[in-house]
Amino acid sequence: MLNATFYVFAYFDRRFSVYPADSSRHVFRQALKLSGEDVQIVTHRDGALLYYMYIRRLSSGKDFWGLSILLNAQAVCDHRALFKVFDCTFADTILQDGLVTMNEKGEFLRRVKAFRDEKEAKACVSELQVQFSLADLSSCELPPVSNAIGCNELAVCAVSDSTEESFNKITSYVFAWIVCDKHSVPPIDKISQMLQTYVREQKQMEETLRKDRRRFRMLKVRYVVETIFYIILGLMALGIVVELVILCSRWF
């Protein structure tokens, strides 16, 4: 099994938190700045150390939640399997009502403002360790650091890329993105999408019902107005008939 160090970090309500707190804090802050997708893995190579940082933007659009696995002198070969490790840990956090929760609308929301309760952070890290152990990921030894690439350059690769191509980018660049396949949707995200679709359809039905009710009320008003109009018209016609009868009776 790979020798690894595990972290959980978050940016909730403009507050950055990390557990366990150590010198890696600045790496996670930089990774958050580089994240651009709703879900991605950001890697960072620092000599013989290689960070894999899973970052999720929550439904608020302002809050971020992340996990990290730090390897020494090794790199993961199967990034699809690595995504699964992170996704399963995220799902467990949701199901255990931990640092992040999901509401009835299918939105992922922070449950706390910061890691005030170390117990929740420890539970998250422990679950990541369990999922990592169960996955038994294959790895390759890190090659020497490449000095040909600038420190500010960022590589982008997808889980569908070849192992060799991804490995070269991740081990050569200081920072790199790994983007998940759009067709590979984790179960917890499928549940979220189903709830969001249900809420959206329910709103559409309610809007249609409101329009129908408004249309029905307008028809009722129109019916009443037309009825009154025809009654008045009938009374006017009756008045004319009565006047004609009276007029005729005078003539004869």
C-alpha positions as CSV (number, residue, x, y, z in Angstrom):
1,M,0.0,0.0,0.0
2,L,1.2,3.5,-0.8
3,N,2.5,5.7,2.0
4,A,0.2,8.7,2.1
5,T,-0.9,11.6,4.2
6,F,-4.5,12.7,4.2
7,Y,-6.2,16.1,4.6
8,V,-9.6,17.8,4.5
9,F,-9.8,21.6,3.8
10,A,-12.5,24.1,3.1
11,Y,-13.3,27.7,2.3
12,F,-16.6,28.3,4.1
13,D,-18.0,31.8,4.6
14,R,-14.7,33.4,3.5
15,R,-12.8,31.4,6.1
16,F,-10.1,28.9,5.2
17,S,-9.7,25.8,7.3
18,V,-7.5,22.7,7.0
19,Y,-7.1,19.5,9.0
20,P,-4.6,18.5,10.1
21,A,-3.0,21.9,10.1
22,D,0.6,22.0,9.0
23,S,2.9,23.6,6.5
24,S,0.8,22.3,3.5
25,R,-1.8,25.0,4.2
26,H,-0.4,27.4,1.5
27,V,-0.5,24.6,-1.1
28,F,-4.3,24.1,-0.6
29,R,-4.9,27.9,-0.7
30,Q,-3.1,28.1,-4.0
31,A,-5.0,25.1,-5.4
32,L,-8.3,26.8,-4.5
33,K,-7.3,29.8,-6.5
34,L,-6.5,27.6,-9.5
35,S,-9.8,25.6,-9.4
36,G,-12.1,26.4,-12.2
37,E,-14.5,23.5,-12.5
38,D,-17.3,22.5,-10.1
39,V,-15.3,19.3,-9.4
40,Q,-11.7,18.6,-10.3
41,I,-8.4,17.3,-8.9
42,V,-5.6,19.8,-8.7
43,T,-2.1,18.3,-8.4
44,H,1.0,20.0,-7.1
45,R,4.6,18.7,-7.3
46,D,7.1,19.9,-4.7
47,G,10.3,17.9,-5.3
48,A,9.6,14.3,-4.1
49,L,6.2,15.2,-2.8
50,L,3.0,15.0,-4.9
51,Y,-0.3,16.4,-3.7
52,Y,-3.7,15.3,-5.2
53,M,-6.3,17.8,-4.2
54,Y,-10.0,17.1,-4.9
55,I,-11.9,20.4,-4.9
56,R,-15.7,20.8,-5.1
57,R,-17.5,24.1,-5.5
58,L,-20.7,23.9,-3.5
59,S,-24.1,25.1,-4.7
60,S,-23.7,28.5,-3.2
61,G,-20.9,29.2,-5.7
62,K,-18.8,30.8,-3.0
63,D,-18.0,27.9,-0.7
64,F,-15.4,25.2,-1.5
65,W,-14.7,21.8,0.1
66,G,-11.7,19.7,-0.5
67,L,-9.7,16.5,0.2
68,S,-6.1,15.8,-0.3
69,I,-3.8,12.8,-0.6
70,L,-0.1,13.5,-0.3
71,L,2.3,10.9,-1.7
72,N,6.1,10.7,-1.3
73,A,8.1,9.8,-4.4
74,Q,5.1,8.1,-6.0
75,A,2.3,9.1,-8.5
76,V,-1.1,7.4,-9.0
77,C,-1.6,5.8,-12.4
78,D,-5.4,5.3,-12.5
79,H,-7.0,8.8,-12.1
80,R,-10.5,7.4,-12.7
81,A,-10.1,5.2,-9.7
82,L,-8.7,8.1,-7.7
83,F,-11.8,10.2,-8.5
84,K,-13.9,7.3,-7.2
85,V,-12.0,7.4,-3.9
86,F,-12.7,11.1,-3.5
87,D,-16.3,10.9,-4.7
88,C,-17.1,8.1,-2.2
89,T,-15.6,10.1,0.7
90,F,-17.7,13.1,-0.3
91,A,-20.8,10.9,-0.5
92,D,-20.1,9.5,3.0
93,T,-19.7,13.1,4.3
94,I,-23.2,13.9,2.9
95,L,-24.8,10.8,4.2
96,Q,-23.2,11.2,7.7
97,D,-24.4,14.8,7.8
98,G,-20.8,16.0,8.2
99,L,-19.1,19.2,7.1
100,V,-21.3,19.3,4.0
101,T,-24.9,18.4,3.6
102,M,-27.5,18.1,0.8
103,N,-30.9,19.7,1.1
104,E,-34.3,18.6,-0.3
105,K,-33.5,20.6,-3.5
106,G,-30.4,18.6,-4.2
107,E,-28.1,21.5,-3.4
108,F,-24.7,20.8,-1.7
109,L,-24.3,23.3,1.2
110,R,-21.8,23.8,4.0
111,R,-23.1,22.8,7.4
112,V,-20.6,24.8,9.5
113,K,-18.6,28.0,9.0
114,A,-15.3,26.4,9.9
115,F,-13.8,23.3,11.4
116,R,-14.8,24.2,14.9
117,D,-15.4,20.5,15.7
118,E,-12.3,18.5,15.1
119,K,-14.4,15.3,15.4
120,E,-16.1,16.0,12.1
121,A,-12.8,16.8,10.3
122,K,-11.2,13.6,11.7
123,A,-14.2,11.5,10.6
124,C,-13.7,12.9,7.1
125,V,-10.0,12.2,7.0
126,S,-10.6,8.7,8.4
127,E,-13.1,7.9,5.7
128,L,-10.7,9.1,3.0
129,Q,-8.1,6.7,4.5
130,V,-10.5,3.8,4.4
131,Q,-11.6,4.5,0.7
132,F,-7.9,4.9,-0.3
133,S,-7.0,1.6,1.4
134,L,-9.9,-0.2,-0.3
135,A,-9.0,1.1,-3.7
136,D,-5.5,-0.3,-3.6
137,L,-4.4,2.1,-6.4
138,S,-1.5,1.3,-8.6
139,S,1.4,3.8,-8.7
140,C,4.6,4.7,-10.5
141,E,7.9,6.2,-9.1
142,L,8.3,10.0,-9.6
143,P,10.9,10.9,-12.2
144,P,13.4,13.7,-11.6
145,V,12.0,17.2,-11.4
146,S,11.9,18.9,-14.8
147,N,13.5,22.4,-14.9
148,A,12.3,23.0,-18.5
149,I,8.8,24.1,-17.4
150,G,8.1,27.4,-15.7
151,C,6.7,27.4,-12.1
152,N,3.6,29.4,-13.2
153,E,2.6,27.0,-16.0
154,L,-0.5,24.9,-15.5
155,A,-1.2,21.6,-17.3
156,V,-4.7,20.2,-17.9
157,C,-5.5,16.5,-18.5
158,A,-8.6,14.4,-18.4
159,V,-9.3,10.9,-16.9
160,S,-9.8,9.7,-20.4
161,D,-6.2,10.7,-21.4
162,S,-3.7,7.9,-21.6
163,T,-1.8,7.0,-18.5
164,E,1.5,8.0,-20.0
165,E,0.2,11.4,-21.1
166,S,-1.3,12.2,-17.8
167,F,1.7,11.0,-15.8
168,N,4.1,13.1,-17.9
169,K,2.0,16.3,-17.3
170,I,1.4,15.7,-13.6
171,T,5.0,14.9,-12.8
172,S,6.5,17.6,-15.0
173,Y,4.3,20.6,-14.0
174,V,4.2,22.3,-10.6
175,F,0.4,22.4,-10.8
176,A,-2.0,20.4,-13.0
177,W,-5.7,19.9,-13.4
178,I,-7.4,16.5,-13.8
179,V,-10.9,16.9,-15.1
180,C,-13.4,14.1,-14.7
181,D,-15.2,12.6,-17.6
182,K,-18.6,14.3,-18.0
183,H,-20.3,10.9,-18.6
184,S,-19.0,9.5,-15.3
185,V,-21.4,11.0,-12.8
186,P,-21.0,9.8,-9.2
187,P,-24.1,8.4,-7.5
188,I,-24.4,11.2,-5.1
189,D,-24.4,13.7,-8.0
190,K,-27.0,11.7,-9.8
191,I,-29.3,12.0,-6.7
192,S,-28.6,15.7,-6.6
193,Q,-29.5,16.1,-10.3
194,M,-32.7,14.1,-9.9
195,L,-33.8,16.3,-7.0
196,Q,-32.9,19.4,-8.9
197,T,-34.8,18.2,-11.9
198,Y,-37.8,17.3,-9.7
199,V,-37.7,20.8,-8.1
200,R,-37.4,22.5,-11.5
201,E,-40.4,20.5,-12.9
202,Q,-42.4,21.1,-9.8
203,K,-41.8,24.9,-10.2
204,Q,-42.8,24.7,-13.8
205,M,-46.0,22.8,-12.9
206,E,-46.8,25.4,-10.2
207,E,-46.2,28.2,-12.7
208,T,-48.5,26.5,-15.2
209,L,-51.1,26.0,-12.5
210,R,-50.9,29.7,-11.5
211,K,-51.3,30.7,-15.2
212,D,-54.3,28.4,-15.6
213,R,-55.9,29.8,-12.4
214,R,-55.3,33.4,-13.6
215,R,-56.8,32.5,-17.0
216,F,-59.8,30.8,-15.2
217,R,-60.3,33.9,-13.0
218,M,-60.2,36.1,-16.1
219,L,-62.7,33.9,-17.8
220,K,-65.0,34.1,-14.8
221,V,-64.7,37.9,-14.7
222,R,-65.4,38.0,-18.5
223,Y,-68.4,35.7,-18.0
224,V,-69.8,37.9,-15.2
225,V,-69.2,41.1,-17.2
226,E,-70.8,39.6,-20.3
227,T,-73.8,38.3,-18.3
228,I,-74.3,41.8,-16.7
229,F,-74.0,43.3,-20.2
230,Y,-76.6,41.0,-21.7
231,I,-78.9,41.6,-18.7
232,I,-78.6,45.3,-19.2
233,L,-79.1,44.9,-22.9
234,G,-82.2,42.8,-22.2
235,L,-83.6,45.3,-19.8
236,M,-83.0,48.1,-22.3
237,A,-84.7,46.0,-25.0
238,L,-87.6,45.3,-22.6
239,G,-87.9,49.0,-21.8
240,I,-88.1,49.8,-25.5
241,V,-90.8,47.1,-26.0
242,V,-92.8,48.5,-23.1
243,E,-92.6,52.0,-24.4
244,L,-93.7,50.8,-27.8
245,V,-96.7,49.0,-26.3
246,I,-97.7,52.2,-24.4
247,L,-97.3,54.3,-27.5
248,C,-99.4,51.9,-29.6
249,S,-102.1,51.8,-26.9
250,R,-102.4,55.6,-27.2
251,W,-102.7,55.5,-30.9
252,F,-105.5,52.9,-30.8
